[in-house]
Amino acid sequence: MSTEISQFEARAYKRLYELYKSTLLNIIHRAKNSVDYKLENQKEMNEMMTFIADEHKWDHCGIESKANSVIIDELEKCLNI
């Protein structure tokens, strides 16, 4: 029984890591694009930084889907994080 639990935890941590990594890479990509291509338009850059700063808007701008947010929340509950 404990090996089943530890296997579940290992898979859950791996999946959680993959989701966190995906979200972080999306944030880095968005921030880099904002700096590289929106320097001349400060309004667009401020808007993108606002999206990055507000977790609730991540689905709207494509950083993290609502489905992934739900999966992350459930995995965190299962792992007591």
N, C-alpha and C positions, 0 to 999 in steps of 0.2 A: 504494500500500500504506500509506504513512504517513497519507494522508488518511482511510483506512478506520480506522486505529488511533485517530487523533485524534477521529473521529466516534464511535467506540465509547467512548472515554474521556469525551467530552462527555455522551453518553447515560448512561454509568455514574455520572458525578458528579451529574448531574441526578437520577437515580433515588435515589442515596445521600442527596442533600440532601432529597428528598421524604420518605424513610423517617426520617431524623433529625428532620426538622421534625414529622412525625406523632408520633413518640415524645416529643419535647419538649413538644408541645402536650398530649398525654395526661398527662404528668407535671405540667404546670402546672395542668391541669384537676383532677386528683386532689388536688393540694396545696391548691388554692383551695377545693374542696369540703370537704376535711378541716378547714380553718380556719373556713369559714363554717357548717358544719352539725354538726361533731363536737366543738365546744368544750366542751359539757357532758359528753361521754363521752371522757375522756382515753385510755381503753384502746383505743377504736376509732381515735383519731387516731394513737396510737403504733404501732398495727398497720399503718395505711396508710403512715406514714412509713417503717416497716421494709420494706414492700413496695417503696416508691419507691427506697430505698437499696440494695436487693439486686437486681441485674440478673437473677439466676436466677429470681426470683419474678414478673417482669414478665408472663409469660404467664398465670400464675395469677390475677392481678388485672386483666388486660386492658390493660396499658400497651403491651406489644409482643408480638405473636404469635411463636411459635417459628418459623413460616415466614419472617416478616420478619427475625428474628434471623439465620437462615441466609442469607438474601439479603444482608443487610448484611455478614456475615462474608465471603461469597464476593466481593462487590464490592470490599471492602477488600483482599482477597488479589489480585484482578485489577489493582487500581490501586496496589498496593504501599504502602498507607497504614499 
